[in-house]
Amino acid sequence: MALMNLSTFESYADKIAKQYGYFKVTFDSVSNSAEDQYYEMITAEDEKDVELNMLQTCSNADEFLLNMNTNKQIKSYSSFTALIPAFENAMRADGTLVDQNWDGYCDALTTKVSDFTNQTYWCSRNRYMKARSVWCEEEKSIATCEMNGVALDYIEDENIYEGVYVADQSADGTHFSAVPMIVKVTGSQTIANMTITVEGEDIQGNSGQSEQITITSKAPGEYSTETTASFLKVTNVTLNSGGVDGDTFDIVNTKPRDINS
């Protein structure tokens, strides 16, 4: 009986992502706190003897803290980065999959992992996973839309996948997998009733992906129904019915799972 299954894989990958998230918050906080440099504090007193005695120590600390990088630090934590190859070894011993690496698991099990898992993979392997295997942890505004009178204005915004789709593209920070999109109400007024059509590219970058979304009684900051299809890019949003002047919303990417749950 195979021990490695979809539930085990996703739980393991999400645990790594959650841990990476904790590290990232910590290291980002330390780096941001280094804006007030030690040596600047010492030189402000204009005591030359003190400055000379503390120059090297303060300068070294300032440089280290200002250049603190999550991945650079995590690469030194072998007990954490070892989680990546350990899982691959376990899958090989288990023998349930032919392509026995993380991307192979995602392909065979029809699943994805967080970019935080992917970043840990990079720290361990010095390469990224495939973009098709990785979802973006950052919420991105894929499109910005506003009712101008009775017309809906659409402005293309950020992308979760830059450029033309490539099958083995790495998840390098500008390329992520296709995911369902969702409507986030912005502006200052509730959208009482509106039906829109979202158009774009499918998971392999083919144009013609299209889906209708209805927004009903959604206040600013609330979300409307997500698309059932996964979009690599949104290329247009059109108004089918409803809407009043001043209604505004963004199309944003979703995440297949919450790594913090």
C-alpha positions as CSV (number, residue, x, y, z in Angstrom):
1,M,0.0,0.0,0.0
2,A,1.4,3.4,-1.0
3,L,2.0,5.7,1.9
4,M,2.4,8.9,-0.2
5,N,-0.9,10.3,-1.4
6,L,-2.4,13.6,-2.3
7,S,-3.3,14.5,1.3
8,T,0.2,13.7,2.6
9,F,1.8,15.6,-0.2
10,E,-0.2,18.7,0.2
11,S,0.1,18.7,4.0
12,Y,3.8,18.3,3.8
13,A,4.2,21.0,1.1
14,D,1.9,23.5,3.0
15,K,3.8,22.9,6.3
16,I,7.0,23.9,4.5
17,A,5.3,27.0,3.1
18,K,3.9,28.0,6.4
19,Q,7.3,27.7,8.1
20,Y,9.0,29.7,5.3
21,G,6.3,32.4,5.8
22,Y,7.3,32.7,9.5
23,F,11.0,33.0,8.5
24,K,10.2,35.6,5.9
25,V,8.3,37.8,8.3
26,T,11.1,37.6,10.8
27,F,13.9,38.3,8.4
28,D,12.0,41.1,6.6
29,S,11.4,42.7,10.0
30,V,15.0,42.6,11.0
31,S,16.1,44.0,7.7
32,N,13.6,46.9,7.9
33,S,14.7,47.7,11.4
34,A,18.2,48.2,10.2
35,E,17.4,51.5,8.6
36,D,18.8,53.3,11.6
37,Q,22.4,52.2,11.3
38,Y,24.6,51.6,14.3
39,Y,27.5,53.6,12.9
40,E,25.3,56.6,12.1
41,M,24.2,56.6,15.7
42,I,27.8,56.5,16.9
43,T,29.1,59.3,14.5
44,A,26.2,61.5,15.6
45,E,28.0,62.0,18.9
46,D,31.1,63.1,17.1
47,E,33.5,61.3,19.5
48,K,36.4,60.2,17.2
49,D,38.0,57.7,19.6
50,V,34.7,56.0,20.0
51,E,34.0,56.0,16.3
52,L,37.4,54.4,15.5
53,N,37.0,51.7,18.1
54,M,33.5,50.8,16.9
55,L,33.9,51.4,13.2
56,Q,34.5,47.8,12.1
57,T,32.0,46.2,14.4
58,C,29.2,48.6,13.6
59,S,29.9,48.6,9.9
60,N,29.8,44.8,9.7
61,A,26.6,44.7,11.6
62,D,25.0,47.4,9.5
63,E,26.0,45.6,6.3
64,F,24.7,42.2,7.5
65,L,21.4,43.5,8.7
66,L,20.6,45.7,5.7
67,N,21.4,42.9,3.3
68,M,19.5,40.2,5.3
69,N,17.7,38.1,2.8
70,T,15.2,35.3,3.6
71,N,16.5,32.8,1.1
72,K,20.1,33.6,1.9
73,Q,19.5,32.8,5.5
74,I,17.3,29.8,4.9
75,K,20.0,28.2,2.7
76,S,22.2,27.9,5.8
77,Y,19.5,26.0,7.7
78,S,20.3,22.5,6.4
79,S,17.8,20.8,8.8
80,F,15.0,22.8,7.1
81,T,16.1,22.7,3.5
82,A,16.7,18.9,3.9
83,L,12.9,18.5,4.0
84,I,12.9,18.9,0.2
85,P,15.2,16.0,-0.8
86,A,13.9,13.9,2.1
87,F,10.5,13.9,0.5
88,E,11.9,13.0,-2.9
89,N,13.8,10.1,-1.4
90,A,10.6,8.9,0.4
91,M,8.7,9.0,-2.9
92,R,11.3,7.0,-4.6
93,A,11.2,4.4,-1.9
94,D,7.4,4.4,-2.0
95,G,7.5,3.8,-5.8
96,T,4.1,5.3,-6.5
97,L,5.2,7.8,-9.2
98,V,7.3,7.5,-12.3
99,D,8.6,11.1,-12.4
100,Q,9.9,11.2,-8.8
101,N,10.5,14.9,-8.1
102,W,8.3,17.7,-6.8
103,D,7.0,18.8,-10.2
104,G,6.3,15.2,-11.1
105,Y,4.2,14.8,-7.9
106,C,2.2,18.0,-8.8
107,D,1.7,16.7,-12.4
108,A,0.7,13.2,-11.4
109,L,-1.5,14.3,-8.5
110,T,-3.0,17.3,-10.3
111,T,-2.1,19.7,-7.6
112,K,0.1,22.8,-6.9
113,V,2.2,24.1,-4.1
114,S,2.7,27.6,-2.6
115,D,5.5,29.9,-3.9
116,F,6.8,29.7,-0.3
117,T,7.4,25.9,-0.8
118,N,9.0,26.8,-4.2
119,Q,11.3,29.3,-2.5
120,T,12.4,26.6,0.0
121,Y,12.9,24.3,-3.0
122,W,15.3,26.9,-4.5
123,C,17.2,27.2,-1.2
124,S,17.7,23.4,-1.3
125,R,18.2,22.8,-5.0
126,N,19.4,26.1,-6.4
127,R,16.6,26.0,-8.9
128,Y,12.9,26.8,-9.0
129,M,10.0,24.4,-9.5
130,K,8.0,24.7,-12.7
131,A,5.6,27.6,-13.0
132,R,2.7,25.2,-13.6
133,S,3.3,23.6,-10.2
134,V,3.4,26.8,-8.2
135,W,0.7,29.3,-7.1
136,C,1.5,32.9,-6.3
137,E,1.2,33.7,-2.6
138,E,0.9,37.5,-3.3
139,E,-2.6,38.8,-4.1
140,K,-2.3,40.5,-7.4
141,S,-4.8,42.9,-9.1
142,I,-5.0,41.2,-12.5
143,A,-7.5,43.8,-13.8
144,T,-9.0,47.0,-12.6
145,C,-12.6,47.8,-13.7
146,E,-14.9,50.8,-13.1
147,M,-18.3,51.8,-14.2
148,N,-18.2,55.2,-16.1
149,G,-21.8,56.1,-16.6
150,V,-23.4,53.0,-18.2
151,A,-20.0,51.7,-19.6
152,L,-17.5,49.4,-17.9
153,D,-13.9,50.6,-18.3
154,Y,-11.3,47.8,-18.1
155,I,-7.6,48.4,-17.4
156,E,-5.1,45.5,-17.6
157,D,-3.0,45.5,-14.4
158,E,-0.6,42.9,-13.0
159,N,0.1,39.4,-14.4
160,I,0.6,36.2,-12.6
161,Y,2.4,34.9,-15.7
162,E,4.6,37.3,-17.8
163,G,5.0,36.9,-21.5
164,V,4.1,33.9,-23.7
165,Y,3.4,30.5,-22.0
166,V,6.3,28.0,-22.0
167,A,5.7,24.5,-20.8
168,D,8.7,24.1,-18.6
169,Q,9.0,27.8,-17.4
170,S,10.4,28.1,-13.9
171,A,8.5,29.8,-11.2
172,D,11.0,32.5,-10.9
173,G,8.9,35.3,-9.4
174,T,7.2,36.5,-12.5
175,H,5.7,33.2,-13.7
176,F,3.1,31.2,-11.8
177,S,0.4,28.7,-12.5
178,A,-3.1,29.5,-13.7
179,V,-5.7,29.8,-11.0
180,P,-9.4,30.8,-10.7
181,M,-10.0,34.5,-10.5
182,I,-12.3,36.3,-8.1
183,V,-13.9,39.8,-7.9
184,K,-12.8,42.1,-5.1
185,V,-15.0,45.1,-4.7
186,T,-13.0,48.4,-4.3
187,G,-14.0,52.0,-4.3
188,S,-16.6,53.3,-1.8
189,Q,-19.9,51.9,-2.8
190,T,-21.7,48.5,-2.7
191,I,-22.2,46.8,-6.0
192,A,-25.9,45.9,-5.9
193,N,-26.2,43.9,-9.1
194,M,-23.8,43.3,-12.0
195,T,-23.0,40.5,-14.3
196,I,-19.7,40.5,-16.1
197,T,-17.7,38.2,-18.5
198,V,-14.0,37.6,-17.7
199,E,-11.9,36.7,-20.8
200,G,-8.3,35.5,-21.0
201,E,-5.9,32.6,-21.4
202,D,-6.3,29.1,-20.1
203,I,-3.7,27.1,-18.1
204,Q,-1.5,26.5,-21.3
205,G,-1.7,30.1,-22.5
206,N,-4.4,29.5,-25.1
207,S,-6.7,32.5,-25.7
208,G,-10.5,32.1,-25.6
209,Q,-11.0,31.3,-21.9
210,S,-14.3,32.9,-20.9
211,E,-16.5,32.9,-17.8
212,Q,-19.4,34.8,-16.4
213,I,-19.5,36.2,-12.8
214,T,-22.4,37.7,-11.0
215,I,-21.8,40.4,-8.3
216,T,-24.7,40.9,-6.0
217,S,-24.9,43.0,-2.8
218,K,-21.2,43.1,-2.3
219,A,-19.7,45.9,-0.1
220,P,-16.2,47.4,-0.6
221,G,-13.6,44.9,0.4
222,E,-15.9,41.9,-0.2
223,Y,-15.4,39.2,-2.8
224,S,-17.8,37.8,-5.3
225,T,-17.9,34.3,-6.8
226,E,-14.7,33.0,-8.2
227,T,-14.4,31.5,-11.7
228,T,-14.5,27.7,-11.9
229,A,-12.0,27.8,-14.7
230,S,-8.3,28.7,-14.1
231,F,-6.9,31.7,-15.9
232,L,-3.2,32.3,-16.7
233,K,-4.0,35.8,-17.8
234,V,-7.1,38.1,-17.9
235,T,-7.2,40.0,-21.2
236,N,-10.7,41.6,-21.0
237,V,-13.7,42.2,-18.8
238,T,-17.0,43.1,-20.3
239,L,-20.4,44.2,-18.8
240,N,-23.4,41.9,-19.5
241,S,-26.0,43.7,-17.3
242,G,-26.4,45.9,-14.2
243,G,-23.9,48.2,-12.7
244,V,-24.2,51.9,-11.9
245,D,-21.8,54.8,-12.3
246,G,-18.9,54.6,-9.8
247,D,-19.0,50.8,-9.2
248,T,-15.4,49.7,-9.0
249,F,-13.8,46.3,-8.7
250,D,-10.6,44.4,-9.3
251,I,-10.0,40.9,-10.7
252,V,-7.6,39.1,-8.3
253,N,-5.9,35.7,-8.2
254,T,-7.0,33.0,-5.8
255,K,-4.9,30.4,-3.9
256,P,-5.8,26.7,-4.1
257,R,-5.2,26.3,-0.3
258,D,-4.5,28.4,2.7
259,I,-1.1,27.4,4.0
260,N,-2.0,28.9,7.5
261,S,-5.1,26.8,8.0
